[in-house]
C-alpha cells in the first residue's frame, strides 16, 4: 500500500491504518513535505513503530533531499528499525542542534531531561533552561498517568538557531484527552462534555482524573502558566481537537488530522525571554 504525505492533513491516512490494521501489509510512505516540525517527526515515528510492532513492514521514501538528510541526521529510520522495543544511548546531533528521538518512561525521563538541558545550554549560555525540566516532566508524567499508550511515550527536541527558539514535542498513541476526561466524569456520575469542553476542563487548575500526589492535577495548567510567563506558545492535538495557546488565550479548533489517535503536544520556547542563570560572586562570599 502506498501512502502520499504532502501536508499535515494527510496524516489521517496513517491514523486510519492504526485504527484499521491490515496484517502483514507492506506500507510505503511517500513523504513530500519540505519541512518537518518536531510534532511531524513524532507522528511519523509513532506510526512506523506501531506498524513494525503490530502489522508488518514500512518503507519511507523522502522526496526532498534536505529533509532526507535531516531525518538521517536525527536518526529517525535507525531509531524506528532498531530501537522500537527498548531505549538506546542518547547521542546529541550537534550539526542539527537537536536531541534525538527518544522512547521515554518514568525510569529514563530524568536522564533524558538532564541530557537535553545540558545539550541546549551549549547553544544558550547564561540562560535558565529550567522550564525544559518542568515541561518535559509534566508532559511525560501525563502520558503515564492518563493515556495508557500501547507504545509508551516519545520525545523529540529541536533548537532553531535563527529564531533562537527551542521546540519540544511529546506524543503518545493512547487514550486522547477528551475520552479520558469523559470516562472520568461518567465514573463520577457527572454529565459528559463535548470534546472541546473536555480539553478545556483538563486545562483548568486542579482538574484531574487521577489522585497521584506528584502533580495533583497541575500537568497542563502548570505547562500553560510557565509557557505564557516567558511569552512562549504551545499547541495540542488530541482526538478531534486542536488547541493553540499563547499570551492572548486558548484557541480551540477542529483537528485538521482526521482519525487522530492519542495526543501530541508541542511547545515553543523563545530563548531570549528566559531568565538569566544566577551566578555566585565568590569574591564577596
C-alpha positions as CSV (number, residue, x, y, z in Angstrom):
1,X,0.0,0.0,0.0
2,X,1.3,3.4,-1.0
3,X,0.6,6.5,1.2
4,X,1.4,10.0,-0.1
5,X,2.0,12.7,2.6
6,X,2.1,16.2,1.2
7,X,0.9,18.1,4.3
8,X,-0.2,17.8,7.9
9,X,-3.8,16.8,6.9
10,X,-2.5,13.8,5.1
11,X,-1.5,12.2,8.4
12,X,-5.1,11.0,8.7
13,X,-4.1,8.2,6.3
14,X,-1.6,6.9,8.9
15,X,-4.1,7.1,11.8
16,X,-6.7,5.3,9.6
17,X,-4.3,2.3,9.3
18,X,-3.6,2.3,13.0
19,X,-7.4,2.1,13.7
20,X,-7.9,-0.4,10.9
21,X,-4.7,-2.5,10.8
22,X,-4.0,-4.8,7.8
23,X,-2.0,-7.8,8.9
24,X,1.3,-8.4,7.0
25,X,0.7,-5.3,4.9
26,X,3.8,-3.6,3.4
27,X,3.3,0.1,3.7
28,X,5.3,2.6,1.7
29,X,5.1,6.2,2.7
30,X,6.0,8.8,0.1
31,X,6.9,12.0,2.0
32,X,6.7,15.3,0.0
33,X,6.8,17.8,2.9
34,X,9.5,20.4,2.5
35,X,9.8,21.0,6.3
36,X,9.1,18.9,9.3
37,X,8.3,20.2,12.8
38,X,9.1,18.1,15.9
39,X,5.4,17.0,16.1
40,X,5.6,15.8,12.5
41,X,8.7,13.8,13.4
42,X,6.9,12.1,16.3
43,X,3.8,11.3,14.3
44,X,5.9,9.6,11.7
45,X,7.9,7.8,14.4
46,X,4.8,6.6,16.2
47,X,3.2,5.2,13.0
48,X,6.4,3.4,11.8
49,X,7.0,1.8,15.2
50,X,3.4,0.8,15.7
51,X,3.3,-0.7,12.2
52,X,6.6,-2.6,12.8
53,X,5.3,-4.0,16.1
54,X,1.8,-5.0,15.1
55,X,1.2,-5.4,11.4
56,X,4.1,-5.6,9.0
57,X,6.8,-3.7,7.2
58,X,7.2,0.0,6.5
59,X,9.2,1.8,3.9
60,X,9.8,5.6,3.9
61,X,10.6,7.4,0.7
62,X,11.6,11.0,1.2
63,X,11.3,13.2,-1.9
64,X,13.2,16.2,-0.5
65,X,16.9,15.7,-0.2
66,X,17.3,18.3,2.7
67,X,14.5,16.6,4.6
68,X,16.1,13.2,3.9
69,X,19.4,14.4,5.2
70,X,17.7,15.8,8.3
71,X,15.9,12.6,9.1
72,X,19.1,10.6,8.6
73,X,20.9,13.0,10.9
74,X,18.4,12.8,13.7
75,X,18.3,9.1,13.4
76,X,14.6,8.5,12.6
77,X,15.0,5.5,10.4
78,X,17.7,3.9,12.6
79,X,15.6,4.6,15.7
80,X,12.5,3.0,14.3
81,X,14.2,-0.1,12.9
82,X,16.5,-0.9,15.8
83,X,15.1,0.8,18.9
84,X,11.4,0.3,18.9
85,X,11.4,-2.2,21.7
86,X,14.0,-0.7,24.1
87,X,15.8,2.7,24.6
88,X,19.3,3.2,23.3
89,X,22.1,5.5,24.4
90,X,21.4,9.2,23.8
91,X,23.7,10.9,21.3
92,X,23.2,14.6,20.6
93,X,23.0,15.8,17.0
94,X,25.1,18.9,17.2
95,X,25.1,19.7,13.5
96,X,21.3,20.0,13.6
97,X,21.1,21.3,17.2
98,X,18.7,18.5,18.0
99,X,18.2,15.9,20.7
100,X,17.4,12.6,19.2
101,X,14.0,10.9,19.1
102,X,13.6,9.0,22.4
103,X,11.3,6.5,23.8
104,X,11.0,7.7,27.4
105,X,9.4,6.2,30.5
106,X,9.4,7.3,34.2
107,X,12.7,5.4,34.8
108,X,14.6,7.1,32.0
109,X,12.9,10.5,31.8
110,X,15.1,12.3,34.3
111,X,18.2,11.2,32.4
112,X,16.8,12.4,29.1
113,X,15.7,15.8,30.6
114,X,19.2,16.4,32.2
115,X,20.9,15.5,28.9
116,X,18.6,17.8,27.0
117,X,19.1,20.7,29.3
118,X,22.9,20.2,29.2
119,X,23.0,20.0,25.4
120,X,20.8,23.0,24.8
121,X,22.8,25.0,27.4
122,X,25.7,25.0,25.0
123,X,23.6,27.0,22.5
124,X,22.0,29.2,25.1
125,X,24.8,30.1,27.5
126,X,23.7,32.1,30.5
127,X,20.0,31.3,30.1
128,X,18.0,29.3,32.7
129,X,16.6,26.3,31.0
130,X,14.7,25.0,34.0
131,X,11.4,25.4,32.0
132,X,12.5,22.4,30.0
133,X,12.6,20.2,33.1
134,X,9.2,21.4,34.2
135,X,7.5,21.0,30.8
136,X,9.0,17.6,29.9
137,X,8.5,16.0,33.3
138,X,4.8,17.1,33.4
139,X,4.1,16.0,29.8
140,X,5.8,12.6,30.3
141,X,4.0,12.1,33.6
142,X,0.7,12.9,32.0
143,X,1.2,10.2,29.4
144,X,1.8,7.5,32.1
145,X,-1.0,8.8,34.3
146,X,-3.7,9.0,31.7
147,X,-3.1,7.8,28.2
148,X,-2.3,4.0,28.5
149,X,-0.4,4.3,25.3
150,X,0.4,0.9,23.7
151,X,3.9,2.1,22.6
152,X,4.9,4.3,25.6
153,X,5.8,8.0,25.2
154,X,8.1,9.6,22.6
155,X,10.0,12.8,22.8
156,X,11.9,15.0,20.3
157,X,13.5,18.4,20.9
158,X,14.9,20.8,18.4
159,X,16.7,24.2,18.7
160,X,16.3,26.6,15.8
161,X,19.4,28.9,15.7
162,X,17.9,31.7,13.5
163,X,14.7,32.0,15.6
164,X,16.5,31.4,18.9
165,X,13.7,29.0,19.8
166,X,13.6,25.6,21.4
167,X,10.7,23.4,20.3
168,X,9.9,20.3,22.3
169,X,7.3,17.7,21.4
170,X,5.8,14.7,23.4
171,X,3.5,12.2,21.8
172,X,1.6,9.0,22.6
173,X,-0.9,6.7,20.9
174,X,-3.1,6.1,23.9
175,X,-6.5,7.5,25.0
176,X,-6.9,11.1,24.0
177,X,-7.7,13.8,26.5
178,X,-11.4,14.1,25.6
179,X,-12.0,10.4,26.1
180,X,-10.0,10.2,29.3
181,X,-11.9,13.2,30.8
182,X,-15.3,11.9,29.8
183,X,-14.6,8.4,31.2
184,X,-13.7,10.0,34.5
185,X,-16.8,12.3,34.6
186,X,-19.0,9.3,33.8
187,X,-17.5,7.3,36.6
188,X,-18.3,10.2,39.0
189,X,-21.9,10.3,37.8
190,X,-21.4,13.6,36.0
191,X,-22.5,14.7,32.6
192,X,-20.0,14.1,29.8
193,X,-18.7,17.0,27.8
194,X,-18.1,17.9,24.2
195,X,-14.6,17.2,23.0
196,X,-13.7,20.9,23.1
197,X,-15.2,21.3,26.6
198,X,-13.4,18.2,27.8
199,X,-10.0,19.6,26.8
200,X,-10.9,23.0,28.4
201,X,-11.8,21.1,31.6
202,X,-8.4,19.4,31.5
203,X,-6.6,22.8,31.3
204,X,-8.2,24.1,34.5
205,X,-6.1,24.1,37.7
206,X,-6.6,21.1,40.0
207,X,-8.8,19.3,37.5
208,X,-7.5,15.7,37.4
209,X,-8.7,12.2,36.6
210,X,-6.1,10.8,38.9
211,X,-5.1,11.2,42.5
212,X,-1.3,10.8,42.4
213,X,0.4,13.4,44.6
214,X,3.2,14.1,42.2
215,X,1.2,16.5,40.0
216,X,-2.2,16.9,41.7
217,X,-3.9,18.0,38.5
218,X,-1.4,20.6,37.6
219,X,0.0,18.9,34.5
220,X,-1.4,21.0,31.7
221,X,-2.1,24.1,33.8
222,X,1.5,24.3,35.0
223,X,2.8,24.0,31.5
224,X,0.4,26.7,30.3
225,X,1.5,29.0,33.1
226,X,5.2,28.6,32.6
227,X,5.0,28.9,28.8
228,X,2.9,32.1,29.0
229,X,5.2,33.6,31.6
230,X,8.1,33.5,29.0
231,X,5.8,34.6,26.1
232,X,6.0,31.2,24.5
233,X,3.3,29.2,22.8
234,X,2.1,25.6,22.7
235,X,-0.3,23.5,20.7
236,X,-2.2,20.3,21.5
237,X,-3.7,17.7,19.2
238,X,-6.0,15.1,20.8
239,X,-8.9,13.2,19.2
240,X,-11.0,15.7,17.3
241,X,-9.5,18.8,19.0
242,X,-6.6,21.1,18.1
243,X,-5.8,23.7,20.7
244,X,-3.3,26.6,20.3
245,X,-2.3,28.5,23.4
246,X,-0.4,31.8,23.7
247,X,-0.5,35.0,25.7
248,X,-3.8,36.1,24.1
249,X,-5.5,32.9,25.3
250,X,-6.5,29.4,24.1
251,X,-8.0,28.9,20.7
252,X,-9.9,25.6,20.1
253,X,-10.2,24.4,16.5
254,X,-11.3,21.2,14.8
255,X,-8.3,18.8,14.4
256,X,-7.2,19.0,10.8
257,X,-5.9,15.4,11.1
258,X,-8.9,13.1,11.0
259,X,-8.8,9.7,12.7
260,X,-6.3,11.2,15.2
261,X,-5.3,8.8,17.9
262,X,-3.7,9.8,21.2
263,X,-2.2,13.2,22.0
264,X,0.7,15.3,20.7
265,X,1.8,18.4,22.5
266,X,4.4,20.8,21.0
267,X,5.9,23.7,23.0
268,X,7.9,26.7,21.6
269,X,10.2,28.5,23.9
270,X,11.9,31.8,23.0
271,X,15.3,31.6,24.5
272,X,15.8,35.4,24.8
273,X,12.7,35.6,27.0
274,X,14.2,33.1,29.6
275,X,15.7,34.4,32.8
276,X,19.5,34.6,33.1
277,X,21.2,31.9,35.2
278,X,22.1,33.1,38.7
279,X,25.8,33.4,39.3
280,X,27.6,33.4,42.6
281,X,30.1,36.2,43.3
282,X,32.8,34.1,45.1
283,X,35.0,37.1,45.8
284,X,32.3,38.5,48.1
285,X,31.2,35.2,49.5
